[in-house]
Amino acid sequence: MRRGPKRDVAQEITNLIIARIEAGTMPWRRPWKKTGAGGAPLRAGGLPYTGINRLYLWAVADCFGYASRYWMTYRQAQELGGQVRKGETAEPSIYFNSTSKTDVDQATGEETSKTIRFMRSYSVFNASQIEGLPPHFYPSPVPEAPPQPSVKAAAIQAFFAPIPADIRHGGDRAFFSPGGDYIQLPERGAFRTEDGYVATKAHELGHWSGHPSRLARTFGKRFGDKAYAFEELVAEQVSARICYELGLPADLHESHASYIAHWLDILKSDKTAIITAAAKADQAFNLLAAYSGYESEPAEEAHEEAPVPAYA
């Protein structure tokens, strides 16, 4: 499928995401370790991937059992002293570019310019598919120790406290009210675990980020009556990202599981929908993180000899 002369990269990405969801694995809800196997994908130089590349390469690693977090081009592998094993298949990493087009009105001769944005891709391999790389690229056999409760609590407080959302408690439902611009959550004691409370709060803050006074996130006619389900898909990814960053488990909330069939319908009818959802989730997370000045995991040990394309 990936070796044809003309690749439909958006469709390839969508097909894998659909397959993982149908198999019962939400690709954005991965183990929450940040080091070794299970962490979010990194470029050769240690910088984290973002948007759909983060989600897709994570899903690929999960599907094929790749242990390393690192992905690189064939050339990068060679320059690091490695060699891709014979028969290994590369995966696409996408980037966006733009060009300007000038139209001339035949009647008036007036020129108008418009910008056209387009998607391109390049091929990357996981370090698990490559032999001879420096040890840094392969995961440590020692599992990462879970954070201490006090450390975890401090990280949660530091992330959420500065966000100026109106959060109210009571009742038996969790929701965001766009009209009232507030979040309603059940009392903390109504949740089975503190982590469950935090994950639900993160989900509703995902919705909160899309308010007209903030990111003004709307999907309109593109998704029609499934627009709300698409918004849920974005908020789920925001919640999962926050839980990952804070070292928390991120189970799919029962009230959100009912959207799975709708998500599959959306993805099957629009091959660029998951790319859009991942980008919107990134925007939302960045907005929420900015209130506290939270910075995502720093780049790991850099490898200057590994050239990273400008679009990577």
N, C-alpha and C positions, 0 to 999 in steps of 0.2 A: 504493500500500500504506500510506503514512504519512499519507494525507489522510482516512481514514475517520473517522466520528464516534466510534467506540470503538476505541481503540488497544490492542493487546496488546503493551505495551512489552517485556516479558520475552521474548516470542516474536520480536519484531523484532530485539532484540539478539542472541539466540541464532542466528537465521537468518543474520545477517551473519558472526558468528564461524564458524559451520559453513561458510559459503561460502568464507571466506578459508582455512580449514584444507584444504578440499577442493581449493582452487586451489594448494595447496602452500606457503602462507604462514602460519606460526604468528603470529597477531596480536600476541602478547606479545614476539616476537623481531624487533624493529624496528632500524633503524640506531641506533647508540649515541651520536650527537651530541646535545648538550643545548641547542644554540642553533640558531635558524633552522629550516629544514625538517628534519623527522625527529625532533625532540625530543618528549618526552611532552607531552600537551595541558595548557594552562593556562586558568584562568578569566580574565575580563576584567581583574581586578585583579592578575593575575600569579601567583596561587596555583595550585599543581599540583592536578589532579584526582586522586582516589584510587579504589581499588576498581574496580568494573565500569565506571564512567564513564571512567576512565583507559584501560582496555583497549578499550572500545567506540569511543570517540571517536578513539583512535589507529587502530583498524581502519578507521573511516569515512574518515579523512584518507588512509590508504593506498589505499583502494578508489577514491576519487574524485580523488586527486591534489592535495588541499589542501596548500598549502605552509606556511601559518601554523600556529603552535602554539595560537593563541588562539581561544576559543569564547565566545560571549556571546548574551544574549537580544536580541530585536528592539528592546526599549526601551533596553537598554544601548548598542546600536549607534547609536541616534538621539541619545542623550545625549552620545555621543562625537563627534557630527558626521557619522556615517556613515549609509549607507542600504543595506539589503539589496537586492541586485539582483532585479528582477522574475523570478519563476519559480523562485527558489531554494527548496530544501526544507530545513526544520529537522530536527534530530535530537533525540531525547530524552536528557535528563540526569536520572538518577533520584536520589531521596533517600528515606529511610525516616522514618516518623513512627509514633507509637503513641497509642492511646487506651485508656481503662479501661472495662471493662464489669462491671456488678454483676449477679450472679445471686442469686435468692431461692429457697431451698428451700421448696417449697409445703407440706411436712409440718411443718417446724420453724420456718419464718420466718427462718432464719439467712441472712445475707447474706454472699456471698463475692465478692471483686473479682479480676479478672484483667486483665492487660495484653495488648492485641492490637496487634501490630506490622504495619504495612502499607506498601506501596510506592506512591510517587507520582512524577510526572515533570513537567518543564517543558521547553520547547523552546529549543534553542540553534543558532546558526549559526557556521560557521567564518569567521574574518576574511577568508579568501580569497573568500567569497561576498558580501562587503560592500565598498562603495566609500566613499572619503572618510574613512577612519579615520586617526588620527595614524600617522606612519611606523613607530613602535615596534611596531605590530601586524603588520607585514609582515616576512618574513624578509630578512636581509641577503644580498646576492648573493655575499658573500665567504664561502667555506666555512670552517668551524672547523678550526683546525690540530689534528692529533692530539696527545695528551699525550706529553711527552718520556718515554723509558723510565724514567728515574730518578724522575720525578714519579709515573708510573703504579705503579711498584714500591712507592713510599712509601705511596701511597693504599691499595694492596692490603694491605700489612703493617698499616697503621693500622686497617683495617676488620676483618681476620680475627684478628689476634693476641689481642685481649682476649676472644674468644668461648671459653668454658671447655669446649669439646668435646674428647673423647678421640679423636684422629685417629691412626690407625695406617697404616703403609705396607707394601706387599708384596702379592704375588699378582697376579692379572690381572683382578680385578673391583673395581668401586666399589659400595659399599652401606652402608646404616646398619643396625646390629643393634639393634632395640628392646630385646631381652632383655638384651644386654650393655651397652647404651647407649654404643656407640662407632661411629665411622665408619672404614671400611676403604677405602683408596685404593691403586691401583698406585703404584709409585715415580714420581717426577716425570719421570724420563727415559723412561718408557713412553708419555708423551703426546707428540703431534706438536708441540704448542706449549705454552708456559707459560700462555697464555690458556685453552687447553683444559683444563689441570689446574685452573685457578682456577674455571672454569665448572662443572666436575664437582664440585669441592669445595663450591661454593655450592649445587649441587643437593642434595647429601647433607646439608648443613647445613639445607636446607629441611625434609628429613625429620626431622632431629634436633630441630628446633623443636617438632615435634608430639608428642614423648614425653610420657607421662603426668605427669612431674614438671615439664613446662614448659607448653605450650599444651593438652596433652591432646586432641589433634585426632583424632577418630574420625568415621566416616561411617555405620557400622552398617548397619541393614537398608535404609536409603534407597537405597543403591547396590548392596546385595547382593554378588554375586561380582565386581562391577566397582569395589568400594571401593578396592582397591589401585591400579587405574588412575586413579581420581579423585585419590588421594594423589599419584600421579606428576604429574598435571596441576597440582596446587598447587606441588609442588617445582620443576617446570619454570618456573613463573612467578616463583618466588622467585629462582632462578638467573638468569633473564633480567633481573629487576629489579636484582640486585646488579651484574651485568655492565654494565647501563646506567648505574648510578650511578657506577661506577668507570671508565667509558669503555672497556670491553672488548667485543670481539665475542662474541656469544652464539649460537653454532650449536647446533642440536639434536643432542644426542649420539646416536650410532648405537644404543646400547642402549635409549634412551628412545623412539626413533622407532617401535618396535613397538607402542607404546600408542596411536598415532594413531587406529586403527580403533576402539579401545575408547572413546576420548574422543568420537569422533563418535557412537557408540551412546548414550553417556551424555547428550550434549547434545540429541540428537534425541528422547530419551525423557523428558527433564526440562528444561523451558524455564528453570528457575531455577538449574540446576546451575552454569552459568558465572558467575552472580552470586555464588553461594556460594564457588566456587573463587577468584574474584578477591578476595573479602573475606578468606578464609583466608590467601591469599598475602600480602596487606597486613599481616595480624597477624604472620605469620612474619617478614617482612622487618623490621618494626618491632622485634620481639624481638631479632633478630640485630644490628640497627643500634644498639640501646640499649646493648649491652655496651661499645662504643667511644665512645658519645655522638655517633655519626655523624648528621648532619642532612642530609636530602635537599636537593636544589637549592633555594636560597632563592627567595622570590618575586622576580620581576623588578621593574623599575620600576613602582611602584604608580600607578594612575589613580584618584584620589579621586573624580573626577566620574562614575565608572562604578559604580553601585550593584550590589552582588552579593547575591542573595537569601540569607537566613539559612541555607537548606538547601543552598546550592550547594557 
